């Protein structure tokens, strides 16, 4: 089983992967995702007319904080030195797209940090606009976080 799953020991118990003997390398991961919103909400975001404040600035801060704290929320992640985080949002016709690029110099990758940045950034967008996205029953029929994925991973040894 340990040959197939690196986070499982010989007894089948969860364990953190030992990266102590690995050489440090420059690493980069980019993740992307989107949140589908109503046209009215998207227009309000673009016009900076959302009651709670500047949606994309707040979401950018949330994404960066999430990147820095990934090791605290994903049990088997190592705490890694983050050397750079770049967060970009694009407001489209049907959604806001978030792209988070994370860079580190270390012994393990930063894909989980990029994914945490995207999902938290999109969750912050949702939180900031939820009042305008709710229907009469308090549900969110148009709102959905979608297509979260790693779109780039590089290692320079």
N, C-alpha and C positions, 0 to 999 in steps of 0.2 A: 504494500500500500504506500509506503514512503517514497517509492520510486515514481509513483503517479502523482502524489500530493505532497508537496514540499512543506506544508504547514501541519503535517501529521507525523507523529513519531512512530516507532516500531510497535507500540502498544495501541495505536489508534487515537492517541490523545492529541489535542490541538497544541501546536507549539509555534513560536516565532522562528522564522528562518534565520540561521546564523550566517551573517554576511561579513563576519570579522576578517576572514582571509581574502576577501575580494579586494581588488585594487580600486582606488577611487577613480571616477571618470566624470566627465561633464555630461549631464543628462538633461533632456528636455522632453516634456509631454504637453500636448495640446488636446483639450477636450472641448466639445461643442454640444449644445442642446438648445431647445426652444420652448417657449411658453406661448400657446395659442390663446389669444385674447380677442374680445370684441373690437370692432372698428372704432367704437366710441372710446374705449379705454386706450387703444393705441394712439388715437389722436390726442387724448389728454396727456399721455406720457410725452409725446413729441412737443406739445405746447407747454410742458411743465405746469400743468393745471390739475395735478392730482392733489387732493386735499391733504394727504399725509406728508407731502413734500416731494423733493427731487428723487424720483424712483430709481433712475439709473445710477446716480451717485451713491445712493444708499445701498443698492444692490452690489455695486463695485466694492464698497467697503466690506460688505458681508462676504463676498466671494473671497477677498484677500484674507479675511480673518479665518474663513473655513480652511483655506489652503494651509495656513500656519498651524492649525489645530487638528489636522487630519489624523495624526497619530493618537490623538485622545479619543477619537470617535470610531475608528476602525481597529478592532482588537489586535490584529497581527501586523499592523503597519509600524515601521520604524520611524523614530523621530529623525527627520533629515534636515540638513541646513538648506533653507530656501534662499537662493541667491537672487531670484527675480520672479515676479508675478506680473503678468500683463492680462488685463481684463478688458474685453471689448463687447459692446452691445450694438446690435443693429435692429432698428425698429422697421419691420416690414409691413406688408398689407394685412397679414393674418396673424403675425406673431412677433415676439421679441426673441432674437437669437443671441445667445451668450457664447463667447469663446474665451477660454482661460488657458493661457500658456504659463507653465511653471518650469523653472530651471533650478538645477542643483549641481553641486559637485559632491559626489559621495559614492557609496557602495551599493546603492539600490535606487530604483527608478522613482519617478514622481507622477506616475499615471493616476494613482488614487487621489493625490492632492489636486490634480487638474479636474478630475471628476467631482470631487467634493466642492471645489470652487464653482463649477458650473451649476450643480444641483442647488447649492445654497444661494447662489446669485439669483437663480430662477425662483426659488422659494421666497426670497426677499421681494422680488417683483410681485409675486402673487400676494404676499402679505400687504404690500403697499397699495394694491389696486383692488383688493377683494371686495370692498364695499360697492364698487361700480360693476363688478363681475357677477354678483349674486342676483339670482332671479327672485321672484315673489315668494318662493318657498325656501329661500336661503341656500339653494344649491348653486353649483357652478357649471351650467350646461356647456358653455363654450370654452372654459378654461381647462388647459391640460399641459402638463410638462411632458415633452416628447423628444424622442430621438437623441438621447444623451449618449455620447460615445467618445472614445479616444480617436482622434483623427490624425495624430502624429506622435511618434516616439523616436527619439534619437539618443545614441550613446556615442560619445567620442572618447576613445581610450588614448 
